[in-house]
């Protein structure tokens, strides 16, 4: 109503339109408008709408807060100068010009609030036939922002029906521009890469990254273990692994984790998970005989670190041990029933002896599969 009153056009833009047309509820809704940032500020302030101060204004984005929700509204714009990372923009009232600078056809549509679809590049057709294509010339779009290479992979994994359905000219453009990714910040790359690792066709897409020579520019090992990757992506298909769990299967050793961290600035937790998996994937495996879960339980009981159990869950996913994972998730870590206090009551007084006795009892308790109770353990000690 505010925009209509001032004769400014307002439409829903980009990802939200794609989601609505796919029957998905959009996570967030971005709007595009013919109004300039200054006009929007004046209009919102006059109407008593709160503005959230964020840095988007020089790109033409104003964030309004209405009924506990933030809405981003961006003035239509043309990229005047691009260096492969940032763009300088000029405002426009031409909807097609704004659509032209967007990355993929499925992301370049607008939706009028009356339900009219504005689609300058056959985005809706592409969405229906599950095709991922750049707007206009692939190489030009990529050179405006090299991260678009990874966005192509991400949306392919989200929308395309089957692996291998790429336009040759698109793959050629990606290959020729792969080096451009070297100039993109690790943080931005990691955000996209994580989404690719959790999407469909991940095995196909990561192989493609190696074929098109991207891997070395985004922190992946030059000689990634693609066979192991293929095996682990199958193992984890229905187990909702963390991105790092899937990725670690490419790594041959801990140096690969360190190099990834240097390039992408991954979180400490992600780095630790990678190091844990590289170290334990061959060592820590199911027990022989009646208690396949025992090695994992013992490892957890011996561990002095926080979140060891979540690391073990990821290891079980990595190994494709679906049944053991269920059992491990349902297992409650038992509490060791004896304390130093109990031993003092029995007349053991020296701290050193108490420590040694507790250690011995822990071992007995472990051997019993953590079943012995306090009485049984103390009678052991008497013996």
C-alpha positions as CSV (number, residue, x, y, z in Angstrom):
1,X,0.0,0.0,0.0
2,X,2.8,2.4,0.9
3,X,4.5,1.8,-2.4
4,X,1.3,2.0,-4.4
5,X,0.4,5.3,-2.8
6,X,3.6,6.8,-4.0
7,X,3.4,5.2,-7.5
8,X,6.4,2.9,-7.0
9,X,6.3,-0.6,-8.3
10,X,7.1,-3.4,-5.9
11,X,7.6,-7.1,-6.8
12,X,8.9,-10.2,-5.1
13,X,12.4,-11.1,-6.5
14,X,14.7,-14.0,-7.1
15,X,14.9,-17.0,-4.8
16,X,11.5,-16.5,-3.3
17,X,9.8,-16.6,-6.7
18,X,11.7,-19.7,-7.6
19,X,10.6,-21.4,-4.3
20,X,7.0,-20.4,-4.7
21,X,6.9,-21.8,-8.2
22,X,8.5,-25.0,-7.0
23,X,5.8,-25.3,-4.3
24,X,8.4,-24.6,-1.5
25,X,7.8,-22.1,1.2
26,X,10.5,-19.4,0.9
27,X,12.9,-19.0,3.8
28,X,13.0,-15.3,3.3
29,X,11.3,-12.9,0.8
30,X,13.3,-10.2,-1.0
31,X,11.5,-7.4,-2.8
32,X,12.6,-5.3,-5.7
33,X,11.3,-1.8,-6.5
34,X,11.6,1.2,-8.7
35,X,11.9,3.4,-5.7
36,X,15.3,4.7,-4.7
37,X,16.8,4.1,-1.2
38,X,16.2,7.7,-0.3
39,X,12.6,7.6,-1.4
40,X,12.1,4.4,0.6
41,X,13.6,5.8,3.7
42,X,11.4,8.9,3.5
43,X,8.3,6.8,2.8
44,X,9.0,4.3,5.7
45,X,9.9,7.0,8.2
46,X,6.8,9.0,7.4
47,X,4.7,5.8,8.0
48,X,6.5,5.0,11.2
49,X,8.0,1.8,9.9
50,X,11.2,0.9,11.7
51,X,14.4,0.6,9.5
52,X,17.1,-1.8,10.4
53,X,20.5,-0.2,9.8
54,X,22.6,-2.6,7.8
55,X,25.3,-2.0,5.3
56,X,23.2,-2.7,2.2
57,X,22.3,0.9,1.3
58,X,25.0,1.7,-1.1
59,X,23.9,-1.4,-3.1
60,X,20.4,-0.1,-2.9
61,X,19.0,-2.3,-0.2
62,X,16.7,-1.0,2.6
63,X,15.6,-3.4,5.4
64,X,12.2,-2.6,7.0
65,X,11.0,-4.3,10.1
66,X,7.3,-5.1,10.2
67,X,5.5,-7.3,12.7
68,X,8.7,-8.9,14.0
69,X,10.0,-9.7,10.5
70,X,12.7,-8.1,8.4
71,X,12.0,-7.4,4.7
72,X,14.8,-6.5,2.3
73,X,13.7,-4.2,-0.5
74,X,16.3,-3.4,-3.2
75,X,16.2,-0.7,-5.8
76,X,16.4,-2.0,-9.4
77,X,20.0,-1.7,-10.5
78,X,22.6,-2.2,-13.2
79,X,26.1,-3.3,-12.4
80,X,28.4,-0.6,-13.8
81,X,31.8,-2.0,-12.8
82,X,32.5,-5.6,-11.6
83,X,35.9,-7.1,-10.6
84,X,34.8,-10.7,-10.1
85,X,34.0,-10.0,-6.4
86,X,32.2,-6.7,-5.9
87,X,30.0,-4.6,-8.1
88,X,29.4,-0.9,-8.3
89,X,25.8,-0.2,-9.1
90,X,23.6,2.4,-10.7
91,X,19.9,2.5,-10.1
92,X,17.4,2.0,-12.8
93,X,13.6,1.6,-13.3
94,X,14.0,-1.1,-16.0
95,X,13.0,-4.5,-14.7
96,X,14.7,-6.4,-17.5
97,X,18.0,-4.6,-17.0
98,X,17.9,-5.7,-13.3
99,X,17.0,-9.3,-14.3
100,X,20.0,-9.3,-16.7
101,X,22.6,-9.0,-14.0
102,X,21.2,-11.9,-11.9
103,X,23.1,-15.2,-12.0
104,X,20.8,-18.0,-13.1
105,X,17.6,-18.0,-15.1
106,X,15.7,-19.7,-12.3
107,X,16.8,-16.9,-10.0
108,X,16.0,-14.0,-12.3
109,X,12.2,-13.9,-12.1
110,X,9.9,-11.3,-10.4
111,X,6.4,-11.8,-9.1
112,X,3.9,-8.9,-8.9
113,X,1.8,-8.9,-5.7
114,X,-1.2,-9.4,-8.0
115,X,0.2,-12.8,-9.0
116,X,1.7,-11.7,-12.4
117,X,5.0,-13.5,-13.2
118,X,7.7,-11.4,-14.9
119,X,10.1,-13.7,-16.5
120,X,12.5,-12.3,-19.1
121,X,14.8,-15.3,-19.5
122,X,12.6,-18.4,-19.6
123,X,13.3,-19.1,-15.9
124,X,9.9,-20.7,-15.4
125,X,10.4,-23.1,-18.4
126,X,13.9,-24.0,-17.1
127,X,12.5,-24.6,-13.6
128,X,9.8,-26.9,-15.0
129,X,12.3,-28.8,-17.1
130,X,14.8,-28.8,-14.1
131,X,17.5,-27.0,-16.2
132,X,20.2,-24.8,-14.6
133,X,21.4,-22.1,-16.9
134,X,23.1,-18.8,-16.6
135,X,21.3,-15.6,-17.7
136,X,22.7,-14.6,-21.0
137,X,26.3,-15.6,-21.6
138,X,27.8,-17.9,-18.9
139,X,31.3,-16.5,-19.1
140,X,30.1,-12.9,-18.7
141,X,27.9,-13.8,-15.7
142,X,30.8,-15.8,-14.1
143,X,33.3,-13.0,-14.6
144,X,31.0,-10.6,-12.7
145,X,31.4,-12.8,-9.6
146,X,33.4,-16.0,-9.7
147,X,31.4,-17.4,-6.8
148,X,28.6,-18.0,-9.3
149,X,30.5,-21.1,-10.4
150,X,29.7,-22.7,-7.1
151,X,26.2,-21.3,-7.1
152,X,25.7,-23.1,-10.4
153,X,26.8,-26.4,-8.7
154,X,24.6,-25.7,-5.7
155,X,21.4,-25.1,-7.6
156,X,22.2,-28.0,-9.9
157,X,22.2,-30.2,-6.8
158,X,18.9,-28.7,-5.7
159,X,16.9,-28.6,-8.9
160,X,18.3,-30.9,-11.6
161,X,16.7,-34.3,-12.0
162,X,19.7,-36.3,-12.9
163,X,23.5,-35.9,-13.0
164,X,25.3,-35.0,-16.2
165,X,22.6,-32.8,-17.7
166,X,24.8,-29.7,-18.3
167,X,25.2,-27.5,-21.4
168,X,28.7,-28.0,-22.8
169,X,29.1,-24.2,-23.2
170,X,28.4,-23.8,-19.5
171,X,31.0,-26.3,-18.5
172,X,33.5,-24.8,-20.9
173,X,32.9,-21.3,-19.4
174,X,33.4,-22.7,-15.8
175,X,36.6,-24.4,-16.8
176,X,38.0,-21.3,-18.5
177,X,37.2,-19.2,-15.4
178,X,38.0,-21.6,-12.6
179,X,41.1,-19.7,-11.7
180,X,38.9,-16.7,-10.7
181,X,37.8,-18.7,-7.6
182,X,41.3,-18.2,-6.2
183,X,40.4,-14.5,-5.5
184,X,37.2,-15.3,-3.6
185,X,37.2,-15.3,0.2
186,X,37.3,-18.7,1.9
187,X,34.3,-17.9,4.0
188,X,32.1,-17.3,0.9
189,X,33.3,-20.4,-0.7
190,X,32.7,-22.5,2.4
191,X,29.1,-21.4,2.6
192,X,28.4,-22.6,-1.0
193,X,30.4,-25.7,-0.7
194,X,28.6,-26.9,2.4
195,X,25.3,-26.5,0.6
196,X,26.6,-28.5,-2.3
197,X,27.7,-31.3,0.0
198,X,24.3,-31.6,1.4
199,X,22.4,-31.5,-1.9
200,X,21.7,-34.1,-4.5
201,X,24.1,-35.4,-7.1
202,X,27.0,-34.5,-4.8
203,X,29.3,-37.3,-6.1
204,X,28.8,-36.2,-9.7
205,X,29.3,-32.5,-8.8
206,X,32.5,-33.0,-6.9
207,X,33.9,-35.2,-9.6
208,X,33.0,-32.4,-12.0
209,X,34.9,-29.9,-9.9
210,X,38.0,-32.1,-10.3
211,X,37.4,-32.5,-14.1
212,X,37.0,-28.8,-14.6
213,X,40.0,-28.0,-12.5
214,X,38.3,-26.1,-9.7
215,X,39.3,-28.2,-6.7
216,X,42.8,-26.7,-6.2
217,X,41.3,-23.1,-6.0
218,X,38.8,-23.9,-3.3
219,X,41.0,-25.7,-0.8
220,X,40.4,-29.3,-1.9
221,X,43.3,-31.7,-2.2
222,X,44.7,-32.0,-5.7
223,X,44.6,-35.8,-5.5
224,X,41.3,-36.2,-3.7
225,X,40.3,-39.8,-3.1
226,X,37.3,-39.9,-5.4
227,X,36.7,-43.6,-4.9
228,X,36.3,-43.2,-1.1
229,X,34.2,-40.1,-1.7
230,X,31.9,-42.1,-3.9
231,X,31.6,-44.9,-1.3
232,X,30.9,-42.5,1.6
233,X,28.3,-40.4,-0.3
234,X,26.4,-43.7,-0.8
235,X,26.9,-44.6,2.9
236,X,25.6,-41.3,4.2
237,X,22.8,-40.8,1.7
238,X,19.9,-41.1,4.1
239,X,21.7,-40.4,7.3
240,X,21.9,-36.5,7.2
241,X,25.7,-36.2,7.7
242,X,27.4,-33.0,8.5
243,X,29.1,-31.4,5.4
244,X,32.5,-32.0,6.9
245,X,31.7,-35.8,7.2
246,X,31.1,-36.1,3.5
247,X,34.1,-33.9,2.6
248,X,36.6,-35.8,4.7
249,X,36.3,-38.8,2.5
250,X,38.3,-36.9,-0.1
251,X,41.2,-36.5,2.3
252,X,44.1,-38.9,2.5
253,X,45.6,-37.5,5.7
254,X,45.5,-34.7,8.3
255,X,47.4,-32.3,6.1
256,X,44.4,-32.1,3.8
257,X,42.3,-31.0,6.7
258,X,44.9,-28.3,7.6
259,X,45.0,-27.0,4.0
260,X,41.3,-26.9,3.8
261,X,41.2,-24.8,7.0
262,X,43.9,-22.4,5.7
263,X,41.9,-21.7,2.6
264,X,38.3,-21.7,3.9
265,X,38.7,-20.7,7.6
266,X,36.4,-23.5,8.7
267,X,35.2,-23.6,12.3
268,X,37.2,-25.2,15.0
269,X,34.5,-27.8,15.5
270,X,34.5,-28.6,11.7
271,X,38.3,-28.9,11.8
272,X,38.3,-31.2,14.8
273,X,35.7,-33.4,13.2
274,X,37.8,-33.7,10.0
275,X,40.9,-34.6,12.0
276,X,38.9,-37.2,14.1
277,X,37.5,-38.9,11.0
278,X,40.8,-39.0,9.2
279,X,42.4,-40.6,12.3
280,X,39.6,-43.0,13.4
281,X,37.9,-44.1,10.1
282,X,40.1,-47.2,9.9
283,X,41.0,-47.7,13.6
284,X,37.6,-47.4,15.3
285,X,35.3,-50.0,13.7
286,X,32.6,-52.4,14.7
287,X,33.4,-55.0,17.3
288,X,33.6,-58.7,16.3
289,X,31.1,-61.0,17.9
290,X,28.0,-60.2,20.0
291,X,28.8,-56.6,20.9
292,X,29.6,-54.7,17.7
293,X,29.0,-51.4,19.5
294,X,31.5,-51.9,22.2
295,X,34.6,-50.3,20.6
296,X,32.6,-47.1,20.1
297,X,31.2,-47.2,23.6
298,X,34.7,-47.8,25.1
299,X,36.2,-45.0,23.0
300,X,33.5,-42.6,24.3
301,X,33.9,-43.7,27.9
302,X,37.7,-43.2,27.7
303,X,37.5,-39.9,26.0
304,X,38.1,-36.7,28.0
305,X,36.9,-34.4,25.3
306,X,33.6,-32.6,24.9
307,X,31.2,-33.7,22.0
308,X,33.0,-37.0,21.4
309,X,29.6,-38.6,21.1
310,X,28.6,-36.4,18.2
311,X,31.9,-37.2,16.5
312,X,31.2,-40.9,16.9
313,X,27.7,-40.4,15.3
314,X,29.4,-38.8,12.3
315,X,32.0,-41.6,12.1
316,X,29.2,-44.2,12.1
317,X,27.5,-42.4,9.3
318,X,30.8,-42.2,7.4
319,X,31.1,-46.0,7.8
320,X,27.5,-46.5,6.7
321,X,26.7,-48.3,10.0
322,X,23.0,-47.2,10.1
323,X,21.9,-49.8,12.7
324,X,24.8,-49.1,15.0
325,X,24.1,-45.4,14.7
326,X,20.6,-45.9,15.9
327,X,21.7,-48.0,18.9
328,X,24.5,-45.5,19.7
329,X,22.1,-42.6,19.6
330,X,19.7,-44.5,22.0
331,X,22.6,-45.5,24.4
332,X,22.8,-43.4,27.6
333,X,26.3,-43.0,28.8
334,X,26.5,-44.8,32.2
335,X,28.0,-43.0,35.3
336,X,30.9,-44.7,37.0
337,X,29.3,-45.8,40.4
338,X,32.3,-45.6,42.7
339,X,33.9,-42.4,44.1
340,X,36.9,-41.6,46.2
341,X,34.6,-41.0,49.0
342,X,33.5,-44.7,48.9
343,X,37.1,-45.8,49.1
344,X,37.9,-43.6,52.0
345,X,35.0,-45.2,53.9
346,X,36.7,-48.5,53.3
347,X,39.8,-47.2,54.8
348,X,42.0,-46.3,51.8
349,X,43.5,-43.0,52.8
350,X,46.4,-42.0,50.5
351,X,45.4,-40.0,47.5
352,X,47.8,-41.9,45.3
353,X,46.2,-45.3,46.3
354,X,42.7,-44.0,45.8
355,X,43.6,-42.9,42.3
356,X,45.2,-46.2,41.4
357,X,42.2,-48.2,42.9
358,X,39.7,-46.1,41.0
359,X,41.6,-46.6,37.8
360,X,41.6,-50.4,38.4
361,X,37.9,-50.4,39.1
362,X,37.1,-48.4,36.0
363,X,38.9,-51.1,34.0
364,X,36.9,-53.9,35.7
365,X,33.7,-51.9,35.1
366,X,34.6,-51.5,31.5
367,X,35.3,-55.2,31.1
368,X,31.8,-55.9,32.4
369,X,30.3,-53.8,29.7
370,X,29.6,-51.0,32.3
371,X,27.1,-53.3,34.1
372,X,28.8,-53.8,37.5
373,X,27.2,-51.8,40.3
374,X,28.9,-50.1,43.3
375,X,28.6,-53.2,45.5
376,X,30.1,-55.6,42.9
377,X,32.9,-53.2,42.3
378,X,33.8,-52.7,45.9
379,X,33.7,-56.4,46.6
380,X,36.2,-56.7,43.7
381,X,38.5,-54.3,45.6
382,X,38.2,-56.3,48.8
383,X,39.4,-59.4,46.9
